[in-house]
Amino acid sequence: MSLFQFRSSRQQPTPSETKERYRIIGLLGKGKHTDIFNCFDEELNRIVALKQLRSDFATDRSIVKMFTNEARTLGFLEHPGIVTLYDMFIDETGAPAYTMELVKGNSLRWECRNRTMAQLLNIFIKLCETLAAAHASGVVHLDLNPENIMIGPYGEVVIIDWGSSRIFDDKPYKNYVQFIREAPDPPSYDNYSSFGAISKYNSPEQAAGDIQSLSPSSDIFSMGVILYEMMSGVVPFSGNNPQSLANQIQNCNALPLNEICSDIPKHLSQICDKMMAKDPYDRYHSFNQVLNDLDHFQNSGQTFSKLTLHTGDVLFREGEQGDFAFIINSGTIEVSRIVNGMKVVLACLKRGEICGELALFTNEPRSATITALEETTISLLARESVEGELQKLSPWIQNMIYGLSKRFTKLNDYLV
């Protein structure tokens, strides 16, 4: 029986049938042993991605097994953040191939441009949720990097290229197929003796070639490197050659994020440091633990961008439209309006107080001018962040907040 034969001979489509079904539109990319094409599925009238083992490797049983293991592992995983496998077959050249969802959008590396810390963190959280699901299914990815993460046009975050993945725990798979008579064994990796080229995102155990130590902790380290790059724009480890890079990953500690970028909160820097601990036992033990700490960090308000005002600086003026509210972190600001041609000071606000929120809730122009009375640091609350938090509340509470905001605006006009 062929390594690739997973259907009965009656069900298995002939090479000519598969060639007629999938019409190649163009080449999407090349791997060490594979080509990936953009194809049109003539049977279902949809665009798909077709990954094909090149024919010169089709007789190498070890490489064929790696390819089929990849497809079967991908087929076993079910999550919105994981690319979906559609079909698996032998093509007209005698090489194995499979079709999968064509993920539209841009890579994470491209999408990191011009994003706020809060937006980047939301993307990172989706990635952690996806990997938590994969690990719960007993699968580690082992090739996480910004090029293997796609951001779709509607905010989808999808992890692709599971060619290096491994099943580290076969219990979830066995539970998955327990009701199937003569169910196949899970993919095995006994013949895997080495990794591909070392990556800047590899864990220390990967850099050392320690296959037996691969675990969910390896993915956690790689995601720590990705978080570091997302927030700072640089990777923590580099080298002029593979040996130098491997040495840095295994033996050199990265400079803390908050020392690379002064606007990165220390708490987030500490989360990143723990993800990139050299010893797997010193890292987070699961992505659920990472998510718990990120949730605590987000709720602390430290994800907001910061702005420093000098004495006399005007934050915004009466009558302007506004998309931000502001929290005062230090210093003092003056709230004033023009009444009958004269400036009237309404209030002086200090640390912990908020200004500019009424314009967000009422969609009306600013009702006052805000001026710094001394050097003042503020946090910016974007409209989308405020509205996102409001959506978590019951509709009647949302309506009450909007209603009170409009009443306060009218009351301000009446008092002045």
Secondary structure as UniProt FT lines:
FT   TURN            3..4
FT   TURN            9..11
FT   HELIX           15..21
FT   STRAND          22..30
FT   STRAND          34..41
FT   TURN            42..45
FT   STRAND          46..53
FT   HELIX           55..57
FT   TURN            58..59
FT   HELIX           61..76
FT   TURN            80..81
FT   STRAND          85..90
FT   TURN            92..93
FT   STRAND          96..101
FT   STRAND          106..107
FT   HELIX           108..111
FT   TURN            112..114
FT   HELIX           117..136
FT   TURN            137..138
FT   STRAND          139..140
FT   HELIX           146..148
FT   STRAND          149..151
FT   TURN            153..154
FT   STRAND          157..159
FT   TURN            163..164
FT   STRAND          166..167
FT   HELIX           171..176
FT   TURN            177..179
FT   TURN            181..182
FT   TURN            190..191
FT   TURN            200..201
FT   HELIX           204..207
FT   TURN            208..209
FT   HELIX           211..213
FT   HELIX           216..232
FT   HELIX           242..251
FT   HELIX           257..260
FT   TURN            262..263
FT   HELIX           266..275
FT   HELIX           280..282
FT   HELIX           287..299
FT   TURN            300..303
FT   STRAND          305..309
FT   TURN            311..312
FT   STRAND          314..316
FT   TURN            318..319
FT   STRAND          324..330
FT   STRAND          333..339
FT   TURN            340..341
FT   STRAND          342..349
FT   TURN            351..352
FT   STRAND          354..355
FT   HELIX           357..362
FT   STRAND          369..372
FT   STRAND          376..382
FT   HELIX           383..390
FT   TURN            391..392
FT   HELIX           395..415
//
